Amino acid sequence: MISIDCLTHQFTDIQAIIFDKDGTLEDSGDYLRNVAQKRARLIDAQIPGVGEPLLMAFGVNGLILDPAGLQAVGSRYENEIAAAAYIAETGRGWSASLDIVRGAFTEVDRVMESTPAAMFPGCLESIESLAVAGIKLAIVSAATTSQVTKFAHYHKLQSHFQVLLGSDLHFAKPDPRLFQFACQELGVNPDRTLMVGDSSWDMIMGSQGGAAGCIGISWGRSGQPLAMADVSISDLSELQLRG
C-alpha cells in the first residue's frame, strides 16, 4: 500500500496520479501567451477592433497570461468558438466567422510550430520516483493528444506515463467523465487516484470524478483560483511517498 504525504494531508492506498500538462508539468505560459497574441493580431487584421477584446477573452493582459483564463485551460475548440462569437458580433455570419478564426489559428500553428517548452524544475525527478514506486501515471490536458504525446516524447517521459490524453475526446475539462475515462484506461478506480493540476477546472474534474484527492500546484505563482483543491503545493517535491 502506497501513501502520499502532501504537506498536512495524507492520501492512503494511492495507485495512480493524473497530471495536467500546461502550467503543471510544462512551463508553457510564454508560449501560450504568444499564441494568443498572434491569433488576436491575425484576426484583428481582418476585423479591425476585435484584437483587444479577443486578448481579454483569451486571458492575456500585456505580458501576463491568466492561468485560469481561456487560453490556458480551454481546448482549441473552445477558443475557436469564443473568438468566432466576437467576430459574429460585428455582423458576420456564423460560418464566415468560424472560417476567419480557423484560418487564423491554422496560420499561427504553422508559424509557431516548435519544440515543447521546458518542464518545471524537479518535475522529472519527481515523476521518476513515482514511477519507480509503482504509481501509475497519466497526463490529461486541454491540448490535443498529439501535443501531449509530443511533449512526453520530447522529454522522454513515455516510459513513465501509461496514458496520454488530450482534448480530442467527446468530453473535455472540467467534465468528470474525462477523469474517469483516464482512470479506466489506467485500470484503476477513481478513489485510488489523485488529480494534480494548476486550475480550478482540474480540481472540479477530479473532485466530481471521484478522485481520492485533488492537489493544486502553483509553482510560486500567486492568485491561483484553485477551487475544490484539497491541498495546494508550490512544486512536486512536496509530494512525499510513504509505505
N, C-alpha and C positions, 0 to 999 in steps of 0.2 A: 504494500500500500504506500503510495507516494502522497505526501502532504506538501503544500506550498505555503510558506510563510510570506506575508506581504505586509510590512510594517506591523500594525496591530491586529491584522486579520490572519486567520489560518484557514486554508481550504484543504479538506481532507479527502483522501481517495480520489485524486485527480488523475485522469487517464489521458486527457488531451487539452491543448490550448489552441484557440483560434485567434490569429492576429489580423488586424487591419494592416494595410501596406503604407499608403501615403500618410506621412506625419507620425507613424507608429514605428515602422521599421526603416522606411526610406525618407531621407531628409529632402523631400521634393518640393518644399514650399516655393523656392525661387523659380523652379521650372513651371509649376502650375500657375504662378502669377504671370510669368512671361507668356504662357499660352493664352491666358485670359485677355491680357493686354493686346496681343496680336489679333485675336479673334475680334475683339471690340473695334480695333483700328480698321480692319478689313471691312467689317460691316458698316462702320461709320463712313467709309469712303464711298459706299453705295447709297446709304441712307443717312445723310448728314444730320447730326444732332442726337443720334441714339448711342453714340460711343460711351459717353459718361454714364448715362443711366444703366447701360449694359454692365459696365465695370462695377457699379454699385450692386447690381443683381448678382454678379459673379462673386461678390465678396472681396473686391480689390479696392483698396484705398491708398493710392500712391505706391509706395514700396511694401505695403502691408497686405498680406493675404489672410483673410479671416479663416481660421482653422475650422470653423463651424459653417462657413459660407458654401454657396452652391458649387463653386469651382473645386473646393477642397473635398466635399463629401458627396456631391451629386454625381450621377452617372452621365455619360456623354449624352444620352437621350434626354435626360432631364435638363441639361444645359442647352441643348438644341431647342427644346420646347420653350424654355424661358426666353431665350434670345428671339425666337420667332414671334413670341407674343408681343415683344416691344416693337418689332417691325410691323406687325399686323395693326398696331395702334395708329400707325401713320396712314392707314387706309389701304394697304396692300392686302391682297387675298391671302388666305392661309397657305395654300400650296406654293404661291410665289414667295411668301415669307420663309417657309421651310427651305425652299431651293436656295435662297440667298444665304441662309445660315449654314446649310450643309456644304455649299460651295466654299464658304469662308473657312469652316472648320477643316475641310479636306486640304485646303491650301496651307493652313497652319500646320497640319500634320506633316505635310511634305517638307516644309522648311524647318520644322522643329524636331524632326526625327533625330534622335540622339541616343547615347547610351544612358541607362538608368542613373539616377542620382546616387550619391553615396549613402550608405547605411549610417544610422546614428552610431556614435561611439559605443563600443561594448556590445552591440547587438549580436554580432557573430558569435562571440564567446558565450553569451547567454543562451543563444539558440543551440549551440553545440552541446552545452551542459544539459539542457532539457532533453535533447535527442538521445544523448548517451544514457540518461537516466531511464529512457523508455517511454517518455511522454510523446504521444502522437501530436503532430503539428500540422496546421493548415493556415493558409492565407485567404481571407475573404475581403475583396476590395471593390470599390466603386469603379476602378479602372477596368479595362477589358481583360479577359482571361489571357489573351496574348501578351498584354503588357505585364501582367502578373508573372507569367511564365518567363518572359524576357528578363524581368528583374531577378527572379530566382536563379536562372541560368547564369546571368552576368556575375552574380555574387556567389555562385557555386553553392546554392542552398538546396538544390533539387533533391539531394540525398537525405536532407533533414525533414523536408515537408512532404507529407503523403498526399495532400490535397491543395490545389491552387485554383481558386475560383474568382471570376470577375463579374462584371455586370451584364453578361451575355444571357443569363437565365431569364425565366419568365417573371422572376421577382427580384427586387433589389432592396438595399438597405432603406429603411430600417425593418423591412418585412421579416418577422421571426422565422419564416419558412426557409430563408436563406441560411440562417444559423443551423437550423435543424437539418437541412439538406447536407451541409458540411459535416455535421456530426454523423449522419447516416453514411456518408462517403468514407469517413474515418473508421466507422464501425464501433462508435462509442455512443453512450447515452448523453443527452444534453446536460443532465445533472451531475455528470462526471467531467464536464468540460468548462474551462474558463474562457472568457472573451477579453481580449486586450485591445484597446483602441484609443484614439485621441479625440473622438467626437461623441456627442450625445446620441447620434444615430447608432453608433457601435454599441453603446450601453443599452439603448432601448431594444435593439435587435437581440442582444444576448439575454437580457432580462426577460423579455416576453417569450423568447425561445426556450426558456427553462434552464439557462446556464447555472452552473454551480456558483459562479461569481463573475462580476464584471469589473474589470480593472482599467481605470483611466490612466493614460500616460501623457505627460506634458512636455518632457524634455526641457524643462526650465521656462517654458512659455507661460505667461500669466493670463488670467481672464478666460480660461478654457471652460465652456459650459458643459461639464461632464455630468449631465443629469442622469440619475439612476446608477451611477458608479458606486460599487460597494467600498472601493478604496481607490485613491489616486496616488500615483507614484511619479517620480521625476525621471527615472530611467530603469531599464530592465534589470540592472543589478539588484534592485530591491525585491525581485522575485527570488526567494531562497528555497531550495529543495530540502526536504527533510523526510527521512524514512527509507 
